[in-house]
Amino acid sequence: MADLNAAGAEQNSIGWRFDNTYSRLPDAFFAAAKPATVKAPRLVILNHQLAQKLGLDFNGLSPDAIASLFAGQDLPSGAKPIAQAYAGHQYGHFTMLGDGRAILLGEHRLPSGQLVDIQLKGAGQTQFSRRGDGRAALGPMLREYIISEAMFALGIPTTRSLAVVATGEPVYRQTAQKGAILTRVAASHIRFGTFEYLIARRDEANLRVLADYAIGRHYPELVNLPNRYLEFFRAVMERQAKLVAQWQLVGFIHGVMNTDNMAISGETIDYGPCAFMNAYHPDTVYSSIDSGGRYGYGNQPAITQWNLARFAESLLPLLAPQQDQAVALAAEALNEFPALHKQHWLAGMRAKLGLERIEAGDQELAESLLAWMQENEADFTNTFRDLSEAEYPTGDQYQDASFRAWHTQWQLRLSREERPNSSARTAMRALNPAVIPRNHRVEEALAAAEDHDDLSVFQRLLDAVTKPYELGSEAAAAAYRQPPSDESTYRTFCGT
């Protein structure tokens, strides 16, 4: 009894403040779940900076107690574990899904009052596991940790990673791999597919309940509007248009943009076969299962609009009493997406090129640079950073006539700005990253952790990518900026 009391005292000292509003919704939205018992939980990494932001203090816990907590063996006070129900269009085909290997512990209230989801990924089977084992491997969980934290450092809305725990048990994929559990923090895990799930069940009453809940949680300014469901769709569309523009501006490829991987909060969610593009090619695909290139880099804006169309279809019963009227309202709103996306992309591209004023030729200026980059196999990240560093970038690739012509045009455009070029380059360096999670460096770090229990390579890379605008030492810059000489055979995997 003394040991139990001590564990409870430790838990209470952390600062958890659970207020589980989602589990107070009707039973159709979720199923009760329980994290599986694991053999030997061991803490791999804990995100102290995120813990502080959450108002949590783990300093009073032993490493074993922290490992037990994030392995789901010793649940925090106030947690109410559930698996959420949802559906999704996966590679264009509709499927009824649900949390097959994730368990939502509940919603923690931040010191600011905001609610965030605390979820265990890889914590065992649920009602929705669909013959899966519900487990996760160490490599994919560390991949999500490092990529999500890099995205956060780049200023891109994202779920975040609080901890990774090794379970001491194998999971079986192509081979036996080390098991692990990731603790993920999100604004919520409500997806486009959550709405699709209810409409597939013809559950219009609960569809309205979910929409009202989502509006109240993520878009409270819309609560009292008479046309709040249409404005809800527009607000989600606006966030998604901005999000995918931000992806495009840093060369990020999500890799599996199914509708169950699109969060209505506007966060990047579900890092599976994700990667960052090196040499600029719009058709770049890394995912081993995306043989047709559906989710390639250049397709991401169009796929976002396609996914939004599926979301809009789910909302039709709420938009108008008559279906034809609802379809017309949804179509009118959806048709605004290309202009919204272009607005965000072009604003970001202007900033990457040091431009503050708006001129008619700016899109052509940006697109002509991208065309040169594609023709010359230029690295996406390094090209923009090199433009930020000097009046004229060094390197043999910048000596050809076509680049010189573009550079002259860009300098002429900069001359019409109301600040000197040096100030423009300073601003450019604040948003053109010097360091991204280069694919070969990520693989190197994951291999060291998986094969040799060596987290030092991972930690060095994490330190670099969470300070993306800093070049650091010359050795660090060389290590983390240089792309591989050939990436033609590089493939990523979803980890399930």
C-alpha positions as CSV (number, residue, x, y, z in Angstrom):
1,M,0.0,0.0,0.0
2,A,2.9,2.4,0.8
3,D,4.3,1.9,-2.7
4,L,0.9,2.6,-4.3
5,N,0.6,5.8,-2.2
6,A,4.1,6.9,-3.2
7,A,3.2,6.3,-6.9
8,G,0.1,8.4,-6.5
9,A,1.9,11.2,-4.8
10,E,4.5,11.2,-7.6
11,Q,1.7,11.3,-10.2
12,N,-0.1,14.2,-8.5
13,S,3.1,16.2,-8.3
14,I,3.5,16.2,-12.1
15,G,0.7,18.7,-12.8
16,W,-1.8,16.8,-14.9
17,R,-5.2,18.5,-15.3
18,F,-7.4,16.3,-17.3
19,D,-10.8,17.5,-18.5
20,N,-12.0,14.8,-20.9
21,T,-14.7,16.5,-22.9
22,Y,-14.5,14.1,-25.9
23,S,-15.3,11.1,-23.7
24,R,-18.4,12.9,-22.6
25,L,-19.8,12.8,-26.1
26,P,-22.1,10.0,-27.2
27,D,-20.7,6.4,-27.3
28,A,-20.8,6.4,-31.1
29,F,-17.6,8.5,-31.1
30,F,-15.3,6.2,-29.3
31,A,-14.7,2.9,-27.5
32,A,-13.2,2.3,-24.1
33,A,-9.6,1.1,-24.4
34,K,-6.8,-0.1,-22.1
35,P,-3.0,0.1,-22.9
36,A,-1.5,-3.3,-23.2
37,T,0.9,-4.6,-20.5
38,V,4.5,-4.4,-21.7
39,K,7.5,-6.4,-20.6
40,A,10.2,-3.8,-19.7
41,P,9.4,-0.2,-20.4
42,R,12.4,2.1,-20.7
43,L,12.4,5.8,-21.4
44,V,14.2,6.6,-24.6
45,I,13.6,10.4,-24.8
46,L,11.5,13.0,-23.0
47,N,10.7,16.4,-24.4
48,H,11.4,18.7,-21.4
49,Q,10.7,21.9,-23.4
50,L,7.2,20.6,-24.4
51,A,6.6,19.3,-20.8
52,Q,7.2,22.8,-19.5
53,K,4.8,24.3,-22.0
54,L,2.2,21.8,-20.9
55,G,2.7,22.8,-17.2
56,L,4.1,19.4,-16.4
57,D,7.1,18.7,-14.1
58,F,8.6,15.2,-14.2
59,N,11.7,16.1,-12.1
60,G,10.2,14.3,-9.1
61,L,9.8,11.0,-11.0
62,S,12.4,8.3,-11.3
63,P,13.3,7.2,-14.9
64,D,11.4,3.9,-14.3
65,A,8.3,5.8,-13.1
66,I,8.4,8.0,-16.2
67,A,8.8,5.0,-18.5
68,S,5.9,3.3,-16.8
69,L,3.7,6.4,-17.2
70,F,4.4,6.8,-20.9
71,A,4.1,3.1,-21.6
72,G,0.5,3.3,-20.3
73,Q,1.3,1.0,-17.3
74,D,0.7,3.6,-14.6
75,L,-2.0,6.0,-15.9
76,P,-2.0,9.6,-14.8
77,S,-4.7,10.7,-12.4
78,G,-7.8,11.8,-14.3
79,A,-7.0,9.9,-17.5
80,K,-9.9,8.1,-19.2
81,P,-8.4,5.9,-22.1
82,I,-10.5,5.6,-25.2
83,A,-10.0,4.8,-28.9
84,Q,-11.6,7.2,-31.3
85,A,-13.9,6.1,-34.1
86,Y,-13.4,7.5,-37.6
87,A,-13.3,6.5,-41.3
88,G,-11.3,7.7,-44.2
89,H,-10.5,7.7,-47.9
90,Q,-7.2,5.9,-48.1
91,Y,-5.7,6.4,-51.6
92,G,-9.1,7.4,-52.8
93,H,-11.0,4.3,-51.4
94,F,-13.4,4.7,-48.4
95,T,-12.8,2.5,-45.3
96,M,-14.2,2.4,-41.8
97,L,-11.3,2.8,-39.5
98,G,-10.7,4.1,-35.9
99,D,-7.7,4.2,-33.6
100,G,-6.2,0.8,-34.3
101,R,-2.9,1.4,-32.4
102,A,-3.5,4.7,-30.6
103,I,-5.2,5.3,-27.3
104,L,-6.3,8.8,-26.2
105,L,-5.6,9.1,-22.5
106,G,-7.7,12.3,-22.3
107,E,-7.4,16.0,-22.6
108,H,-5.0,18.0,-20.5
109,R,-5.7,21.6,-19.7
110,L,-2.7,23.9,-20.2
111,P,-1.9,26.8,-17.9
112,S,-3.5,29.0,-20.6
113,G,-6.7,27.1,-20.3
114,Q,-6.4,25.4,-23.7
115,L,-7.2,21.7,-24.0
116,V,-4.8,19.4,-25.7
117,D,-5.1,15.7,-26.4
118,I,-2.6,13.3,-24.8
119,Q,-2.4,10.1,-26.9
120,L,-0.3,7.0,-26.7
121,K,0.6,5.6,-30.2
122,G,1.6,2.0,-30.3
123,A,-0.1,1.1,-26.9
124,G,-1.8,-2.1,-28.1
125,Q,-5.0,-3.4,-29.6
126,T,-8.3,-1.6,-29.5
127,Q,-11.8,-2.3,-30.8
128,F,-10.7,-0.8,-34.1
129,S,-7.4,-2.7,-34.6
130,R,-8.7,-4.7,-37.6
131,R,-6.5,-7.7,-37.0
132,G,-3.5,-5.4,-36.4
133,D,-1.3,-5.9,-33.3
134,G,-1.8,-2.3,-32.1
135,R,1.9,-1.9,-31.5
136,A,4.6,0.4,-32.9
137,A,8.3,0.0,-33.7
138,L,11.0,2.2,-32.3
139,G,12.2,3.6,-35.6
140,P,8.9,5.0,-36.8
141,M,8.2,6.5,-33.4
142,L,11.5,8.2,-33.3
143,R,10.9,9.4,-36.9
144,E,7.7,11.0,-35.8
145,Y,9.4,12.6,-32.8
146,I,12.2,14.2,-34.8
147,I,10.1,15.3,-37.8
148,S,7.3,16.8,-35.7
149,E,9.7,18.7,-33.6
150,A,11.5,20.0,-36.7
151,M,8.2,21.1,-38.1
152,F,7.3,22.9,-34.9
153,A,10.7,24.7,-35.0
154,L,9.9,25.7,-38.6
155,G,6.7,27.4,-37.4
156,I,4.4,24.9,-39.1
157,P,1.3,23.8,-37.2
158,T,1.8,20.2,-36.0
159,T,1.2,17.7,-33.4
160,R,4.1,17.3,-31.1
161,S,6.0,14.5,-29.4
162,L,6.3,14.4,-25.6
163,A,8.1,11.1,-25.1
164,V,9.2,7.8,-26.6
165,V,9.4,4.7,-24.5
166,A,10.8,1.3,-25.6
167,T,8.6,-1.6,-24.5
168,G,11.2,-4.3,-24.2
169,E,9.2,-6.4,-26.6
170,P,9.6,-7.1,-30.3
171,V,7.0,-6.1,-32.9
172,Y,6.9,-8.0,-36.2
173,R,6.9,-6.2,-39.6
174,Q,9.1,-7.3,-42.4
175,T,11.4,-8.4,-39.6
176,A,11.4,-8.3,-35.8
177,Q,11.9,-4.8,-34.6
178,K,12.1,-3.2,-31.1
179,G,8.7,-2.1,-29.8
180,A,8.0,1.4,-28.7
181,I,5.2,3.8,-27.7
182,L,5.1,7.5,-28.6
183,T,3.2,10.1,-26.5
184,R,1.7,12.6,-28.9
185,V,0.2,16.0,-28.1
186,A,-2.4,17.5,-30.4
187,A,-4.9,20.3,-30.4
188,S,-7.3,17.4,-31.0
189,H,-7.4,14.2,-33.0
190,I,-10.7,15.1,-34.8
191,R,-10.2,14.3,-38.4
192,F,-12.1,14.7,-41.7
193,G,-12.6,11.0,-41.3
194,T,-14.4,11.5,-38.0
195,F,-17.2,13.3,-39.9
196,E,-17.1,10.7,-42.7
197,Y,-17.6,7.9,-40.1
198,L,-20.9,9.4,-38.9
199,I,-22.3,10.2,-42.3
200,A,-21.4,6.6,-43.4
201,R,-23.6,5.4,-40.5
202,R,-26.3,7.9,-41.5
203,D,-26.1,9.3,-38.0
204,E,-27.1,12.9,-38.7
205,A,-28.0,13.6,-35.1
206,N,-24.5,12.9,-33.9
207,L,-23.0,14.6,-36.9
208,R,-24.5,17.8,-35.6
209,V,-23.2,17.0,-32.1
210,L,-19.7,16.5,-33.5
211,A,-19.8,19.7,-35.6
212,D,-20.9,21.7,-32.6
213,Y,-18.2,20.2,-30.5
214,A,-15.5,20.9,-33.0
215,I,-16.6,24.4,-33.6
216,G,-16.7,25.1,-29.8
217,R,-13.3,23.6,-29.3
218,H,-11.4,25.0,-32.4
219,Y,-13.5,27.8,-33.8
220,P,-15.4,29.4,-30.9
221,E,-15.8,32.6,-32.9
222,L,-18.4,30.8,-35.1
223,V,-20.6,29.4,-32.3
224,N,-23.4,31.9,-32.6
225,L,-23.4,32.4,-36.3
226,P,-26.7,31.3,-38.0
227,N,-24.7,29.7,-40.9
228,R,-22.0,28.3,-38.6
229,Y,-21.6,25.0,-40.3
230,L,-20.8,26.6,-43.7
231,E,-18.4,29.0,-42.0
232,F,-16.9,26.0,-40.1
233,F,-16.1,24.4,-43.4
234,R,-14.6,27.7,-44.7
235,A,-12.5,28.1,-41.6
236,V,-11.1,24.5,-41.9
237,M,-10.4,25.1,-45.5
238,E,-8.5,28.3,-44.8
239,R,-6.3,26.5,-42.3
240,Q,-5.6,23.6,-44.6
241,A,-4.8,26.0,-47.5
242,K,-2.3,27.7,-45.3
243,L,-0.9,24.5,-43.9
244,V,-0.2,22.8,-47.3
245,A,1.4,26.1,-48.5
246,Q,3.7,26.0,-45.6
247,W,4.6,22.3,-46.4
248,Q,5.4,23.3,-50.0
249,L,7.5,26.2,-48.9
250,V,9.9,24.0,-47.0
251,G,9.8,21.0,-49.3
252,F,7.9,18.7,-46.9
253,I,6.1,15.7,-48.3
254,H,3.5,14.2,-46.0
255,G,3.4,10.9,-47.9
256,V,0.0,9.6,-46.8
257,M,-2.6,12.3,-47.1
258,N,-5.7,10.1,-46.6
259,T,-8.7,11.9,-45.2
260,D,-8.2,10.2,-41.8
261,N,-4.8,12.0,-41.7
262,M,-6.3,15.5,-42.0
263,A,-7.0,17.2,-38.7
264,I,-9.8,19.8,-38.6
265,S,-7.6,21.8,-36.2
266,G,-5.2,22.6,-39.2
267,E,-2.3,20.7,-37.6
268,T,0.1,18.3,-39.5
269,I,-0.8,14.9,-38.1
270,D,0.3,11.3,-38.6
271,Y,3.9,11.3,-39.6
272,G,4.4,8.0,-41.4
273,P,6.3,7.9,-44.7
274,C,7.1,11.6,-44.6
275,A,10.3,13.2,-45.8
276,F,11.8,16.4,-47.0
277,M,12.7,17.0,-50.7
278,N,16.3,17.6,-51.6
279,A,16.7,18.4,-55.3
280,Y,13.6,20.2,-56.5
281,H,11.3,18.0,-58.5
282,P,7.5,18.6,-58.2
283,D,6.9,14.8,-58.8
284,T,9.0,13.7,-55.9
285,V,7.6,10.7,-54.0
286,Y,9.4,8.8,-51.3
287,S,6.6,6.6,-49.9
288,S,7.1,2.9,-50.7
289,I,3.3,2.4,-51.0
290,D,2.5,5.4,-53.1
291,S,3.4,3.7,-56.4
292,G,1.2,6.1,-58.5
293,G,2.5,9.3,-56.9
294,R,-0.9,10.3,-55.6
295,Y,0.7,12.1,-52.6
296,G,3.8,13.4,-54.3
297,Y,5.1,16.9,-53.5
298,G,3.5,18.7,-56.4
299,N,0.1,17.0,-55.8
300,Q,-0.3,18.0,-52.2
301,P,-2.5,21.2,-52.9
302,A,-4.8,19.3,-55.2
303,I,-5.2,16.4,-52.8
304,T,-6.0,18.8,-50.0
305,Q,-8.8,20.2,-52.1
306,W,-10.0,16.6,-52.9
307,N,-10.0,15.8,-49.2
308,L,-11.9,18.9,-48.4
309,A,-14.5,17.9,-50.9
310,R,-15.0,14.6,-48.9
311,F,-15.2,16.7,-45.7
312,A,-17.8,18.9,-47.4
313,E,-19.9,15.9,-48.4
314,S,-20.0,14.8,-44.8
315,L,-21.3,18.2,-43.8
316,L,-24.1,18.4,-46.4
317,P,-27.0,17.6,-44.0
318,L,-26.0,20.5,-41.9
319,L,-25.6,23.1,-44.6
320,A,-29.1,23.3,-46.0
321,P,-32.5,21.5,-45.7
322,Q,-32.4,20.5,-49.4
323,Q,-29.4,18.5,-50.7
324,D,-29.1,20.4,-54.0
325,Q,-28.9,23.7,-52.1
326,A,-26.3,22.2,-49.7
327,V,-24.2,20.9,-52.6
328,A,-24.3,24.3,-54.2
329,L,-23.2,26.1,-51.0
330,A,-20.4,23.5,-50.5
331,A,-19.2,23.7,-54.1
332,E,-19.1,27.5,-54.1
333,A,-17.0,27.5,-50.9
334,L,-14.7,24.7,-52.2
335,N,-14.0,26.5,-55.4
336,E,-12.2,29.2,-53.4
337,F,-9.5,26.8,-52.3
338,P,-7.0,27.3,-55.2
339,A,-7.0,31.0,-54.8
340,L,-6.6,30.7,-51.0
341,H,-3.7,28.3,-51.4
342,K,-2.0,30.4,-54.0
343,Q,-2.4,33.5,-51.7
344,H,-0.6,31.7,-48.9
345,W,2.0,30.1,-51.1
346,L,2.8,33.4,-52.9
347,A,3.0,35.4,-49.7
348,G,5.4,32.8,-48.3
349,M,7.5,32.7,-51.5
350,R,7.7,36.5,-51.5
351,A,9.1,36.4,-48.0
352,K,11.6,33.6,-48.9
353,L,12.8,36.0,-51.6
354,G,13.0,39.0,-49.3
355,L,10.0,40.8,-50.8
356,E,7.5,42.8,-48.8
357,R,5.7,44.7,-51.4
358,I,3.2,43.0,-53.7
359,E,3.9,43.3,-57.5
360,A,2.2,41.6,-60.4
361,G,5.2,39.7,-61.6
362,D,6.1,38.1,-58.3
363,Q,4.6,34.7,-59.0
364,E,6.4,34.5,-62.4
365,L,9.7,35.5,-60.6
366,A,9.3,32.6,-58.1
367,E,8.2,30.1,-60.7
368,S,11.1,30.9,-63.0
369,L,13.5,30.2,-60.1
370,L,11.8,26.9,-59.4
371,A,12.1,26.0,-63.1
372,W,15.8,26.7,-63.0
373,M,16.1,24.6,-59.8
374,Q,14.3,21.7,-61.5
375,E,16.4,21.9,-64.7
376,N,19.7,22.0,-62.7
377,E,18.9,19.5,-60.0
378,A,19.3,22.3,-57.4
379,D,18.7,21.6,-53.8
380,F,15.4,23.2,-52.6
381,T,16.5,24.2,-49.1
382,N,20.1,25.2,-49.9
383,T,19.1,27.4,-52.9
384,F,16.9,29.7,-50.8
385,R,19.4,29.7,-48.0
386,D,22.3,30.5,-50.3
387,L,20.3,33.5,-51.7
388,S,19.9,34.7,-48.1
389,E,23.6,34.6,-47.3
390,A,25.3,36.8,-49.8
391,E,24.8,39.5,-52.5
392,Y,25.5,36.7,-55.0
393,P,25.6,33.1,-54.0
394,T,28.8,31.1,-54.3
395,G,28.9,27.7,-55.9
396,D,29.4,26.4,-59.5
397,Q,25.7,25.8,-60.0
398,Y,25.1,29.6,-59.8
399,Q,27.5,30.5,-62.6
400,D,25.3,29.5,-65.6
401,A,23.7,32.2,-67.8
402,S,20.1,31.3,-66.9
403,F,20.7,31.7,-63.2
404,R,22.5,35.0,-63.7
405,A,19.6,36.3,-65.8
406,W,17.2,35.3,-63.1
407,H,19.4,36.9,-60.4
408,T,19.5,40.2,-62.3
409,Q,15.7,40.2,-62.5
410,W,15.5,39.4,-58.8
411,Q,17.9,42.2,-57.9
412,L,15.9,44.7,-60.0
413,R,12.8,43.6,-58.1
414,L,14.5,44.0,-54.8
415,S,15.6,47.5,-55.8
416,R,11.9,48.6,-55.6
417,E,11.6,47.5,-52.0
418,E,11.8,50.1,-49.2
419,R,14.7,48.5,-47.4
420,P,18.3,47.8,-48.4
421,N,19.3,44.3,-49.7
422,S,21.2,43.6,-46.5
423,S,18.0,44.0,-44.5
424,A,16.1,41.8,-46.9
425,R,18.7,39.0,-46.6
426,T,18.6,39.3,-42.8
427,A,14.8,38.7,-43.0
428,M,15.3,35.8,-45.4
429,R,17.7,34.1,-43.1
430,A,15.0,34.2,-40.4
431,L,12.7,32.0,-42.5
432,N,14.8,30.1,-45.0
433,P,16.1,27.2,-43.0
434,A,19.8,26.2,-43.1
435,V,19.0,22.8,-41.6
436,I,16.2,20.4,-42.3
437,P,15.9,16.7,-41.3
438,R,17.8,15.4,-44.3
439,N,16.5,11.9,-45.1
440,H,19.9,10.2,-45.0
441,R,20.7,11.8,-41.6
442,V,17.3,10.7,-40.2
443,E,18.0,7.1,-41.3
444,E,21.5,7.3,-39.9
445,A,20.1,8.4,-36.5
446,L,17.3,5.8,-36.5
447,A,19.7,3.0,-37.3
448,A,22.1,4.0,-34.5
449,A,19.1,4.0,-32.0
450,E,17.6,0.8,-33.3
451,D,20.7,-1.3,-34.0
452,H,23.1,-0.1,-31.3
453,D,21.0,1.6,-28.6
454,D,22.9,4.7,-29.4
455,L,20.8,7.9,-29.1
456,S,23.7,10.3,-29.5
457,V,23.3,10.5,-33.3
458,F,19.6,11.2,-32.9
459,Q,20.2,13.8,-30.2
460,R,22.7,15.7,-32.3
461,L,20.4,15.7,-35.3
462,L,17.4,16.8,-33.1
463,D,19.5,19.7,-31.7
464,A,20.3,20.8,-35.2
465,V,16.8,20.6,-36.7
466,T,15.1,22.3,-33.8
467,K,17.4,25.3,-34.5
468,P,16.7,25.3,-38.3
469,Y,17.8,28.9,-39.0
470,E,21.3,28.5,-37.4
471,L,24.3,27.3,-39.4
472,G,26.2,26.5,-36.2
473,S,29.8,25.4,-36.6
474,E,31.3,24.7,-40.1
475,A,31.5,21.0,-39.3
476,A,27.8,20.9,-38.3
477,A,26.8,22.9,-41.3
478,A,28.6,20.5,-43.6
479,A,27.1,17.5,-41.8
480,Y,23.5,18.6,-41.8
481,R,23.2,20.8,-45.0
482,Q,24.8,18.5,-47.5
483,P,22.2,16.4,-49.4
484,P,23.1,12.9,-50.6
485,S,24.7,12.6,-54.0
486,D,21.9,10.2,-55.1
487,E,18.5,9.6,-53.6
488,S,16.9,7.8,-56.4
489,T,16.4,4.6,-54.4
490,Y,15.4,6.2,-51.1
491,R,12.0,5.0,-49.8
492,T,10.0,5.6,-46.7
493,F,7.6,3.3,-44.9
494,C,4.4,3.9,-42.9
495,G,5.5,1.7,-40.0
496,T,2.3,-0.2,-39.5
